[in-house]
Amino acid sequence: MRLTIDDVRSRFIKHFDGTTGNVYASPGRINLIGEHTDYNNGFVFPGAVEQGIIAEIKPNGTRGVCREMMALGVPVEGFNTAFAGDVPLGAGMSSSAALESTYAFGINDLWGEGKIDRMELAKVGQRTEHKYVGVNCGIMDQAISCLGKKGALLRLDCRSGEYEYFPWNPKGYQLILVNSCVKHELKGSPYNERRLQCEHVAEVIGKIHPEVKSLRDANYDMLEEVKSQITEDEYKRARYVIGEVVRVLTVCDALQKDDYETVGKMMYETHHGLSKEYEVSCEELDFLNEVAKEEGVTGSRIMGGGFGGCTINLVADELAANFKKVVVEKFEKKYGKKPIVIDVVIGDGSRRLC
């Protein structure tokens, strides 16, 4: 059962003066492929989901501070608000980006006359993460939350900001998330460390190849040239990212040919890289990936920053029901708790509901 306007309106009326305001929503997301490439200026391929955040906002006549929107010239005033969400926390579906995008969109609508474009609203959320949360994230999560479109995935060039929608209505396949219920916490995790490692390798390569400004510009041969100048961990991180940039483009080409076997193959390669090279997996996620292989799932990988959360699985329709049943049974038998299975429906981005 999806979140509704009534879920926030009843709270709003209870806590404030009995009147109502404007209601806004922004979604969480899935990412078919392209993990940890956004802050390396690479490509990502996310889609907005039906689960998200809904917030009711009403000016209250006092003055407040929403610093990043005010920095863009939006005269933000104080407001009353209530919000609710159904994005699983810590599942790698970007509940934080959904929250940021909801308020950025709402504030822009109420006080900015809608003048700030959606990509700039996404950057507001990203800057919030950088300055106030302490997570040096890329732009993907906020971008898809603001720009998502029902029935489409978004290929985003995280360097140029250019994006293209790809219809997502696979015949014979479906996307299924399996939430390990292992909570990831990006702040204080090795997330920021991974980013610094990648930036250092790009800097080292750039001394030999000045055209390389980030790992998005590098290739395996360049990486081998500098192997002796970087640590083993830095080498592994960079090797993963270079490969992932290529895999995203491979998947985009494969989807245009309805070649889901290639899509699945790339997803498994991504999981291997995230587990063994980028080292952001955990025992539970690796187990879910192995179960997917055993059950003949076309593609499976970690989704999100890692250290817990979900796997995303590309499953043939005829295998879906059995996969859902078996993966829950096997996981519960091994870990003593049930994972949460989530069917993916691609939805719209930030919007005003009423």
Secondary structure, 3 states (H helix, E strand, C coil): CCCCHHHHHHHHHHHCCCCCCEEEEEEEEEECCCCCCHHHCCEECEEEEEEEEEEEEEECCCCCCCHHHHHCCCCCCCEEEEEEECCCCCCCCCHHHHHHHHHHHHHHHHHCCCCCCHHHHHHHHHHHHHHHHCCCCCCHHHHHHHHCECCEEEEEECCCCCEEEEECCCCCEEEEEEECCCCCCCCCCCHHHHHHHHHHHHHHHHHHCCCCCCHHHCCHHHHHHCHHHCCHHHHHHHHHHHHHHHHHHHHHHHHHCCCHHHHHHHHHHHHHHHHHHCCCCCHHHHHHHHHHHHCCCCEEEEECCCCCCEEEEEEEHHHHHHHHHHHHHHHHHHHCCCCEEEECCECCCCEECC
